[in-house]
Amino acid sequence: MSDNNEHQKLPIKIDTTSNGEFAPVDLQPAQKQANQQAILSTTNDAARLNVQRRQFITTSCGVASTLLAFNTAFAKTGLSGGFYQLSADAAMETDLADAELGKHEFIFDIQGHFVNPQGNWLNKLPPGAKPLSFMPKSQCDLANQPGDRAYLNCLGSEEFIKDVFMDSDTDLMVLSFVPSALENEPLTIEEAAATRDIIARMEGDHRLLLHGRINPNQPGDLEGMDTLAEEWDIAAFKTYTQYGPDGKGYALTDDDGLAMIEKARTLGVKNICIHKGIPFGPKSFEHSLCDDVGKAAKMYPDINFIIYHSGFDPAHKETAYHSGNTNRGIDSLIHSVIKNDVRPNSNVYAELGSTWRFLMRDPNQAAHALGKMITHIGEHNVLWGTDSIWYGSPQDQIQAFRAFQISEEFQEQHGYRAMDADLRARIFGLNATKPYQISASEVHQFVQHDGLARQKENYLNNPTPHFNTYGPKTRREFLNLMRWC
């Protein structure tokens, strides 16, 4: 981003960026006003503290200034179902801002992505093609390296490590995959494992877990499950029910889906992560819904069904759950578990990747979504995920969630529970330790003293967060992305 745009940067980003799976959604007047108010507030607060704005927005006071400005703007437009709960003086008092926004939790992000900037997937593109070129552009230093496609380094492993483990409070991350045929993967299991090894050589053992991508409705995937489980030490299988070689998806309770679940059980992999919601298009819309989740979960109580995006649909406004509601969005997931008598806190989990990133800009929808997930999926079964690095560093998502509170009005009206420190800590990481079979206390103690932690401590003496997002921000950019995916 050019210096001329430095004054537009904010530590908490409300923009139109998509993860590439849905067309960017335009900002509404309330969100534009929130950004304008935050730019003004951070500029004025930096001047009051006699520091440069560029420096101010890297501090906890800069984050507080931004979130407090959002509260003001949202309240003026009637978006008061949720808010960012901060002391009024947090924008000016470092100790106070650190206490309210600083890291206190074990953070286990179960959805991360990047691409291989030199992968074989590029060989299938026509000469001169520059896939994803609109995404990072020259927004990171790695783009200045030699080569016409050097900009892809901004979506590669080096930037992934910086964004996730240096510029955010994330302790552990699960590296996931995008839907694709085996020969077209922008990140293969071998390349993902190589990044895990890089982190291990940095003395960051156990910081990165891997998914194994599986779509049972395309040739070869069911057969490949053995290799993924036995050779690559995967933590879960990841599937996209909307995806298929004919453009149409499948259901977990179809023959293909049941074969996948049965084989996962045989291989001893008890976690199946399923993309639900964020529809790819009308042809696959029925498979974006969660009708099959409750049925499968009831059939296989020993399998953990981790629902990525929680069924969220950006085109559907989240409101309070009612049994008569349209069966879309997060309500699709809730309806499915209730209908099939799958109790809260059992074997269905709701994951927040891209969902929370979108909800951050609408506190009413955020309050409804979190409130009903906690109620119906269970306070022990809502899991933290960010879909980064498509959105750059996940730190802004972390800090916004750390401060978010459901209003007393919504709590009383809809029976939602308040967000407190214990609940946030569970969602941030403790909940995921159960399906992923990790001792949070041991890992948390370890990562505070490993080599990666020491590197981060040194980095924080002079941090250089970029505050950029990488995903498509306009419909044109989204359509351009679809040409290469």
C-alpha positions in Angstrom: 0.0 0.0 0.0 1.4 3.4 -0.9 2.4 6.0 1.6 -0.5 8.1 0.3 -2.8 5.5 1.8 -1.1 5.2 5.2 -3.7 7.4 6.8 -6.4 5.0 5.7 -4.9 2.0 7.5 -6.6 0.6 10.6 -5.5 -2.2 13.0 -9.0 -3.6 12.8 -10.2 -4.1 9.2 -13.7 -3.7 8.1 -13.6 -4.1 4.3 -15.1 -6.1 1.4 -12.4 -8.7 1.3 -13.6 -12.3 0.6 -11.8 -15.5 1.2 -12.3 -16.3 -2.5 -15.3 -18.6 -2.0 -17.9 -15.8 -2.2 -18.3 -12.6 -4.0 -17.3 -9.5 -2.0 -20.2 -7.9 -0.2 -20.3 -4.1 -0.4 -20.0 -2.1 2.8 -23.1 -0.4 4.0 -23.3 3.2 5.2 -22.9 2.2 8.8 -19.7 0.3 8.0 -18.3 3.1 5.9 -19.1 5.6 8.7 -17.4 3.3 11.2 -14.2 3.3 9.2 -14.3 7.1 8.8 -14.8 7.5 12.5 -12.0 5.2 13.3 -9.5 7.0 11.0 -10.4 10.3 12.6 -10.2 8.9 16.1 -6.8 7.2 15.6 -5.4 10.3 14.0 -6.6 12.5 16.9 -5.6 10.1 19.6 -2.1 9.7 18.2 -1.7 13.5 18.1 -2.9 13.7 21.8 -0.2 11.2 22.7 2.3 13.0 20.5 3.2 9.9 18.5 3.0 9.2 14.8 -0.2 7.6 13.7 1.7 4.8 11.9 3.2 3.9 15.3 0.0 4.4 17.3 -2.0 1.9 15.3 0.5 -0.9 16.1 -0.3 -0.4 19.8 -3.1 -1.7 22.0 -4.2 1.9 22.4 -4.6 2.2 18.6 -6.7 -0.9 18.6 -8.9 0.5 21.4 -9.3 3.8 19.6 -10.5 1.9 16.5 -13.0 -0.3 18.3 -14.4 2.5 20.4 -14.9 4.5 17.2 -16.7 1.6 15.7 -19.0 1.5 18.8 -19.9 5.2 18.3 -20.7 4.8 14.6 -22.6 1.6 14.9 -24.7 2.9 17.8 -25.7 5.9 15.7 -27.1 3.6 13.0 -29.0 1.3 15.4 -26.5 -1.6 15.4 -26.5 -2.0 19.1 -27.1 -5.8 19.6 -23.4 -6.2 20.3 -20.5 -3.9 21.0 -16.8 -3.8 21.7 -16.6 -3.7 25.5 -13.7 -1.4 26.4 -13.0 1.3 28.9 -13.3 4.8 27.5 -9.7 5.6 28.5 -8.2 2.6 26.8 -7.3 4.6 23.7 -5.0 6.8 25.8 -3.7 4.5 28.6 -1.3 1.8 27.5 -1.6 -0.3 30.7 -5.4 -0.3 30.5 -5.5 -1.1 26.8 -2.9 -3.9 27.3 -5.0 -5.4 30.1 -8.2 -5.4 28.1 -6.8 -6.3 24.7 -3.5 -8.1 25.4 -2.9 -11.8 25.1 -4.2 -13.9 28.0 -5.5 -17.0 26.2 -4.3 -20.1 24.5 -5.2 -19.5 20.8 -5.7 -22.5 18.5 -6.8 -21.4 15.0 -8.1 -24.5 13.2 -8.3 -22.9 9.7 -5.3 -21.5 8.0 -4.3 -21.3 4.3 -1.5 -20.4 2.0 -0.4 -21.3 -1.6 2.9 -22.6 -3.0 4.4 -19.7 -5.0 6.4 -22.2 -7.1 3.9 -25.1 -7.2 3.1 -27.4 -10.1 -0.4 -25.9 -10.2 1.2 -22.9 -12.1 2.4 -25.1 -14.9 -1.2 -25.6 -16.1 -1.7 -21.8 -16.7 -1.2 -20.2 -20.0 2.1 -18.2 -20.6 2.1 -14.8 -19.0 -0.9 -15.5 -16.7 -0.6 -13.9 -13.3 -3.1 -15.7 -11.1 -4.1 -14.0 -7.9 -2.1 -11.0 -8.9 -4.7 -8.6 -7.7 -4.5 -10.1 -4.2 -1.2 -9.1 -2.7 0.1 -6.9 -5.5 3.2 -5.2 -3.9 1.8 -5.3 -0.4 4.6 -7.3 1.2 8.4 -7.1 0.9 8.6 -10.5 -0.7 6.9 -9.2 -3.8 10.1 -7.4 -4.6 12.0 -10.5 -5.2 13.0 -11.4 -8.8 10.4 -13.0 -11.1 7.1 -12.1 -12.8 5.2 -14.0 -10.1 7.2 -13.0 -7.1 4.0 -11.4 -5.7 2.8 -15.0 -5.0 5.4 -15.1 -2.2 3.1 -12.8 -0.4 0.7 -15.8 -0.1 3.4 -18.3 0.6 4.9 -20.0 3.6 7.2 -17.1 4.7 4.4 -14.6 4.9 2.1 -17.2 6.5 4.6 -17.7 9.3 5.0 -13.9 9.8 1.3 -13.1 9.6 0.2 -16.0 11.9 3.1 -16.5 14.4 4.7 -13.1 14.5 2.0 -10.5 13.9 -0.8 -12.3 15.8 -1.3 -14.0 19.2 -2.0 -17.4 17.6 -0.2 -20.3 19.3 -1.3 -23.2 17.1 -2.8 -23.4 13.7 -4.3 -26.2 11.5 -3.3 -25.8 7.9 -6.2 -26.6 5.7 -6.8 -27.0 1.9 -9.0 -25.6 -0.8 -11.3 -27.8 -3.0 -9.5 -29.1 -6.0 -8.6 -32.2 -8.0 -5.3 -33.7 -6.9 -3.4 -32.5 -9.9 -4.6 -28.9 -9.5 -3.9 -28.3 -5.8 -2.3 -24.8 -5.1 -0.9 -26.4 -2.0 -0.2 -30.2 -1.8 0.1 -32.2 1.4 3.9 -32.6 0.7 4.3 -28.8 0.6 2.2 -28.3 3.7 4.3 -30.9 5.6 7.4 -29.1 4.4 6.1 -25.9 6.0 5.4 -27.8 9.2 9.0 -29.0 9.1 10.3 -25.4 8.6 8.4 -24.3 11.8 9.8 -27.4 13.6 13.4 -26.4 12.6 12.6 -23.0 14.1 12.1 -24.9 17.3 8.3 -24.4 17.0 7.4 -28.1 17.3 3.6 -28.8 17.3 2.7 -25.3 16.2 1.2 -26.5 12.9 -1.2 -29.4 12.3 -2.3 -30.6 8.9 -5.6 -31.6 7.3 -5.9 -34.1 4.6 -8.1 -33.0 1.7 -10.7 -35.5 0.6 -13.6 -35.3 -1.7 -15.1 -38.8 -2.0 -17.1 -38.0 -5.1 -14.0 -37.6 -7.3 -11.8 -40.4 -8.5 -8.9 -41.4 -6.4 -9.7 -39.5 -3.2 -11.2 -42.4 -1.2 -8.2 -44.5 -2.1 -5.8 -41.7 -1.1 -7.1 -41.5 2.4 -4.8 -44.3 3.5 -1.7 -42.4 2.5 -2.9 -39.2 4.1 -3.5 -40.9 7.4 -0.5 -43.2 7.5 2.3 -41.1 6.0 1.5 -37.5 6.8 0.2 -37.6 10.4 -2.9 -35.6 9.6 -5.1 -34.3 12.4 -8.4 -34.4 10.4 -9.9 -35.0 6.9 -11.2 -31.8 5.2 -14.0 -32.1 2.7 -16.2 -29.8 0.6 -19.7 -31.2 0.1 -20.4 -28.6 -2.5 -17.5 -29.7 -4.7 -17.4 -32.4 -7.3 -15.9 -33.2 -10.7 -19.3 -32.5 -12.4 -19.8 -29.2 -10.6 -22.2 -30.8 -8.2 -21.6 -31.9 -4.6 -22.6 -34.7 -2.4 -24.3 -35.3 1.0 -22.6 -36.9 4.0 -25.4 -39.4 4.0 -24.9 -40.3 0.3 -23.0 -43.5 -0.6 -19.9 -41.4 -1.2 -20.2 -39.5 2.1 -20.8 -42.7 4.1 -17.8 -44.4 2.4 -15.6 -41.5 3.5 -16.9 -41.6 7.1 -16.5 -45.3 7.3 -12.9 -45.2 6.0 -12.0 -42.4 8.3 -13.2 -44.5 11.2 -11.2 -47.5 10.0 -8.0 -45.3 9.7 -8.6 -44.0 13.2 -9.1 -40.4 12.1 -12.0 -39.2 14.2 -12.2 -35.6 12.9 -14.0 -34.8 9.6 -14.0 -31.1 8.8 -16.8 -30.1 6.4 -17.2 -26.8 4.5 -20.8 -25.8 4.9 -22.4 -22.5 4.0 -20.7 -19.9 1.7 -22.4 -21.4 -1.3 -20.3 -21.8 -4.4 -23.2 -21.3 -6.8 -26.8 -22.4 -7.6 -25.7 -25.8 -8.8 -24.2 -26.8 -5.5 -26.5 -24.7 -3.2 -28.3 -27.7 -1.8 -25.0 -29.2 -0.6 -24.1 -26.0 1.2 -26.9 -26.5 3.6 -26.4 -28.6 6.8 -29.4 -31.0 6.4 -27.1 -34.0 6.3 -24.9 -32.9 9.3 -27.3 -33.9 12.1 -28.2 -37.2 10.3 -24.6 -38.2 9.9 -23.7 -37.1 13.5 -26.5 -39.2 14.9 -25.4 -42.2 12.8 -21.7 -41.9 13.9 -21.5 -40.6 17.5 -17.9 -41.5 17.7 -16.9 -39.1 14.8 -16.4 -35.4 15.3 -18.2 -33.4 12.6 -16.5 -30.0 12.6 -18.5 -27.6 10.5 -16.3 -25.0 8.8 -18.0 -21.6 8.6 -20.9 -23.0 10.7 -23.2 -23.0 7.7 -22.8 -19.2 7.4 -24.1 -17.6 4.1 -23.0 -14.0 3.5 -26.1 -13.5 1.4 -28.4 -14.4 4.4 -28.9 -12.0 7.3 -28.4 -13.7 10.7 -31.2 -13.2 13.2 -32.4 -15.0 16.2 -33.1 -18.7 15.6 -36.8 -19.8 15.4 -37.9 -23.2 14.3 -39.9 -21.7 11.5 -37.0 -19.7 10.2 -35.8 -20.3 6.7 -33.3 -23.1 6.6 -30.3 -21.1 5.6 -27.1 -19.8 7.2 -26.3 -20.8 10.7 -29.9 -21.7 11.2 -29.4 -24.6 8.8 -26.9 -26.1 11.1 -29.0 -25.5 14.2 -32.1 -26.9 12.6 -30.2 -30.0 11.6 -28.9 -30.9 15.0 -32.2 -30.2 16.8 -34.2 -32.2 14.2 -31.9 -35.2 14.7 -31.6 -34.8 18.5 -27.9 -34.2 18.5 -27.4 -32.5 21.8 -25.2 -29.4 22.4 -21.6 -30.1 23.3 -21.7 -33.6 21.7 -20.1 -34.5 18.3 -21.0 -31.5 16.1 -18.7 -28.4 16.2 -19.2 -24.9 14.7 -16.1 -23.2 13.3 -15.8 -19.5 12.9 -13.4 -19.1 9.9 -14.5 -16.2 7.6 -17.8 -16.2 9.6 -16.4 -14.1 12.4 -14.4 -11.9 9.9 -17.7 -11.0 8.2 -19.7 -10.6 11.3 -17.2 -8.2 12.8 -18.7 -5.4 10.7 -22.3 -6.0 11.9 -22.7 -6.3 15.7 -26.3 -7.3 15.5 -25.6 -10.2 13.2 -22.5 -11.1 15.3 -24.5 -11.2 18.5 -27.2 -13.4 17.0 -24.7 -15.8 15.4 -22.6 -16.2 18.4 -25.5 -16.3 20.8 -27.4 -19.1 19.0 -24.3 -21.1 18.3 -23.3 -21.1 21.9 -26.9 -22.1 22.9 -27.6 -24.8 20.4 -24.2 -26.2 19.3 -22.7 -25.7 22.8 -20.3 -23.4 24.6 -17.7 -26.2 24.5 -18.2 -26.8 20.7 -17.7 -23.4 19.1 -14.2 -23.4 17.7 -11.8 -20.6 16.7 -10.8 -20.2 13.0 -9.9 -17.2 10.9 -9.4 -18.5 7.3 -6.1 -16.6 7.3 -3.9 -15.6 5.5 -6.6 -14.7 2.9 -7.4 -11.8 5.3 -3.8 -11.1 6.2 -2.8 -11.5 9.8 -5.6 -12.8 12.0 -4.7 -10.4 14.8 -7.5 -8.0 14.1 -10.0 -10.8 14.3 -8.5 -11.9 17.6 -8.6 -8.5 19.1 -12.1 -7.7 18.0 -13.4 -11.1 19.4 -11.5 -10.4 22.6 -13.5 -7.3 23.2 -16.9 -8.3 21.7 -19.9 -8.4 24.0 -23.6 -9.2 23.3 -25.8 -6.4 24.6 -28.0 -6.9 27.7 -31.0 -6.2 25.5 -30.2 -9.2 23.3 -29.3 -11.3 26.2 -32.7 -10.7 27.9 -34.7 -10.8 24.7 -33.1 -14.0 23.2 -31.7 -15.8 26.1 -28.1 -15.4 25.0 -25.4 -15.6 27.6 -22.8 -12.9 28.1 -19.4 -13.2 26.6 -17.0 -13.5 29.5 -13.3 -14.4 29.8 -13.8 -18.1 30.4 -16.1 -18.4 27.4 -13.8 -16.5 25.1 -10.8 -18.7 26.3 -12.8 -21.8 25.4 -13.7 -20.6 22.0 -10.2 -19.2 21.3 -8.5 -22.5 21.8 -9.5 -24.8 24.7 -12.6 -26.2 23.0 -10.5 -27.4 20.0 -8.1 -29.4 22.2 -10.8 -32.0 22.7 -11.4 -33.1 19.1 -7.8 -32.5 18.2 -6.6 -34.4 21.3 -4.1 -31.8 22.5 -3.3 -31.0 26.1 -3.8 -27.2 26.1 -1.8 -26.7 29.4 1.2 -28.6 28.1 1.2 -26.9 24.7 0.6 -23.5 26.1 3.5 -23.9 28.5 5.8 -25.2 25.7 5.1 -22.5 23.2 6.0 -19.8 25.6 9.6 -21.0 25.6 10.2 -22.5 22.2 12.4 -21.1 19.5 9.5 -19.4 17.7 8.4 -17.7 20.9 11.9 -16.3 21.4 12.0 -15.1 17.8 8.7 -13.4 18.3 9.8 -11.7 21.5 12.7 -10.2 19.5 10.5 -9.2 16.6 8.1 -7.4 18.9 10.9 -4.9 19.7 10.3 -3.5 16.2 7.1 -5.0 14.8 6.2 -4.4 11.1 2.5 -5.5 10.7 1.3 -4.6 7.2 -2.5 -4.4 8.0 -3.3 -5.6 4.5 -5.8 -8.2 3.3 -5.1 -10.5 0.4 -8.5 -11.8 -0.8 -10.6 -10.3 -3.6 -12.3 -7.0 -2.7 -14.5 -6.4 -5.8 -16.7 -8.6 -7.9 -14.3 -8.1 -10.8 -11.4 -9.4 -8.7 -13.5 -12.3 -7.5 -14.4 -13.3 -11.1 -10.7 -13.0 -12.0 -9.8 -15.4 -9.2 -12.5 -17.9 -10.4 -10.7 -18.1 -13.7 -7.7 -19.7 -12.0 -9.5 -21.8 -9.5 
